[in-house]
Amino acid sequence: MSNNLIKANTSMALGQYNSAVKYFKAYMDESPDIPLSKEVFNLLSKAYNHLSYDKRNCIRELEAYLESLQDSDLERIEAITSLLDETRNDLISMCTEVVTIIDNHLLEKVEEIGEKVLIYNMKGDYYRYMWEANNSDATCKKATQAYNEAMSICQWNFKPTDPYLLQIALNLTTHLNNTNNTDSAIVVLKSVIQDAQEDDIESYDFLKKSYVELFLKYLNECLVRFQIIHNQKIIELIENYVPQESLVDDVITRRQG
């Protein structure tokens, strides 16, 4: 086993995720033509998941703290704003690093369909995390593209009730809803749920059948929630609509005539 891989595995066992990522990257650089094993990929994914979770959680706490500060506390507001910007930039750099690894070391070399789905899903996740930090339309589109790619592979290769497909559908539609594309999320969920309900799951073993049934129940709950959000937006549009004075005058004139 590679010296760097031994160090990476040991760092993972100790919870030293920054060190683990450093050694995993060194291992990939020393063996660029060798595809990552499923075990190595899972450990690398786990390390980045821990690091990104910490950064995203830190950003949320800093944002909440910043909102709680009084406008008069300018010095503290300036310091926290600077720290928040630094943390966001750190997260963006990490996500960019992950996407580069995916493009250069993973996508071109993986052959197993399920692994390819997971990799595209991972790419979508890290573009989504990046979008949360930079609110860029271009980044948002890249996240959607990656999730759509994973979804397309699932639809071509798996049954409508396959756990891979159901999980990607959840991630894609959650992302669409969070980016104010609730209408699209509803369309996707309706299609996925309808196809799944028409599929026969009686041949599944007990655990897989139970998982699918629970997941479909959750997707239906998400659909209801998205429809409520969609309806609330329509109500707000109606309530906030104020006819132009000229139109009101025209209506009054017509009625008097």
N, C-alpha and C positions, 0 to 999 in steps of 0.2 A: 504493500500500500504506500502511496505517496506520502512523503513527510508532511507536506502541506495539508493533505487530507486528514492525516492523523491529528494534526494540530487543530484543524477545523472541527472535527468530531469531538475532540476533548473540550474545546472552547464551548461547544453547544451543550455538552453535559454539565459544564460549570455555569451555564447561563451567561456566558460572556459573548453576547451576540455580535458586537462590533468586531471583536477579534475573530470570531467564526467567519464572518463575511470576508474579512481581509484574507484569511487563509483559503477560503473557497475560491476567491478571485485569483489568488496566486496559483491554485491548483488548475483552474481553467486556463490560465495563461501558459502554464508549462505543458499542458496537453490540449491544445486548441482543437485538434481534429478528432478527439475522442468524445463521443456523446456522453452526457451526464447520465449516470445510472438513476433509476427511480428513487433510490434511497438518498443519493446526494442531492437530487433536485428537491425532494421533500424537506431535507434538512436546510437547504439554502432558502427555500420558501418560508420555512418556519422562522429562520433567523430574521429575514426581512419583515415578516409579519409582526414580530415582537418590536423591532425598531420603529416601524411605521406606526404601530399602535401607540407607542409612547409619544412620538412626535405629534400625532393627531390629537391625542388626549391633552397634551400640553397646550396645543393651540386653542382647543376649546376652553380650557381653564383660564388661559390668558385673556381670551376674548370676553369671557364672563366677568373676570376681574376688572378689565378695562371699562366695561359698561357700568360697573358698580362705583367707579371713582367719581368724585365731584368735579365739576368743570373747573373749579378754582385750584385744584391740585395739579397744576400744569407740569411741574417737575416730575411727579410720579407718572402722569399720563405719558409724557415724552419718553421716559425710561421704559415703561411697559410696552409702548407702541414699538420702540426700537427692538426690544426683546422678541416681540411677536413677529416682526418682520424677519428677524434672524432665524427664528424657528421655522417660519414658513419657507424661507429660502433653503434651510437644511432639508426639509421634507421634499421640496422640489428637486434638489440635487440627488437625494436618495432615490426618488421615483425615476428620475432620468437614468440613473445608474442601473436600476432594475430593468427598465425597458431596453436599454442597450444590451444587457446580458441576454435578455429574452431574444432579441433580434439577431445577435451575433453568435450565441452559443446554444440556443435551445430550439427555436422554431425550425431551422433548416435541417436539424439533425434528428429530431424526434420522428418516429415512425408509427408508434401506437396511437390509435385514434383518440382514446380516452385521455392520454397524456397531452395530446395536441389541444384538446378542448380545455384542459386545466391550464395550459400555458397561455392560451388566448384569454381565458378568464382572468388569469393573473395580470396579464398586460392591461386588460380593461380596468382591473382594480387599481393599479398604480397610476394609470392615467386619470382615474377618478379622484384618487388622493391628491394628485397634482392639481387637478381642476379645483378641488376644495381650497387649495392654497393660493392659486393665481387667478381663478375665476375667468380663465381664458376660453373663448368660444372654440378656438382651434384645438385646445386640449380636450374640451368636452366632446368634440366630434371624434377625436381619436379614441377616446374611451368607448363611445358608442360603436365605432367601427370594430374595435376589438371584441366587444360583447356580441355584436352581430355576427362576426366571423365564427365565434364559438357556437352561437345558436345555429348558424347555417350548417356547420359540421354535424351537430347533434341531429338536426332534422333530416339530414341525408343518410345518416348512419345508424341512428338509434330509434327504438320504438317511442311513441308519444309519451309513454309513462316511464321512460328511462330516467333514473335519478340524475344523471348528468344533465339531461335536457331540462328537467324541472328546476334544478339549481341555477342553471344559466338563465332561464326565463325569469326567475326571481331577481337575480342580480341585474339583468338588463332593464327590467321594468322598474325596479327601485331607482336605478340611475336615471331613467327617463323621467320619472315622477319628480326626482330631486332637482332636475334641470328644467322644470316647468314644461315638460312634454308629457303631461298626464294623459292627454288624448291618445298619444301613441302607445303609452304603457297599457291603457285599457284595451286597445285593439289587439296587442300582442297577447295579453293575459287571456282574453276571451278565446282567441284561437287555440292557445296552448291547452286551456282547460277543456274546451270542446273536443279537441283531438284526443286528449287523455281519457275523457269519459267514454269515448267510443272504443277505446282499446280494451282488450281482454287481459285482466291481471290475475285471473284465477289460477294460472299455471305458475305464478310466482310462489316462492317459499314464504312462510309466515312473516319473517322479518322484513323482506323486501316489499311484500304486499302491504304490511302495516305502515312502512315508511312512505310508500307512494300515497296511501290513503290520507295519512296525516299531512303530507306535503301539499296534496291537492286541496285539503281543507284550508291550509294556510294561504294558498294562492287565491282561493275564493274570498277569504277574508281581506286579502290585499286588494282584490278587484273591487270589493264593496267600499273599501277605504278610498281608493282612487276615484271611484264614481262620486263619492261624497265630496271630495276635493274639487272635482270637475264641476259639480252642481253649485258648490259654494262660489266658485269663480264666476259662473254665469249670473248668479244672484247679485254678486258685487258689481258686475258690469251693468246690470239693469238698474241697480240702486244708484250707481254713480253717474248714470246717463242723464244729462240735462239738455233738453232740446234747445236749439238756438232760438233767440228771441224772435227772429224773423219767421221761423216756423210756427211758433206759438201765436204770433199776431195773425198769421195766415189762417190758422185753424179758427181763431176767434172771428175773423172776418167772414169765413165761410159759414159759420154757424149763425151769425147775425143776418147774413144774406138769405 
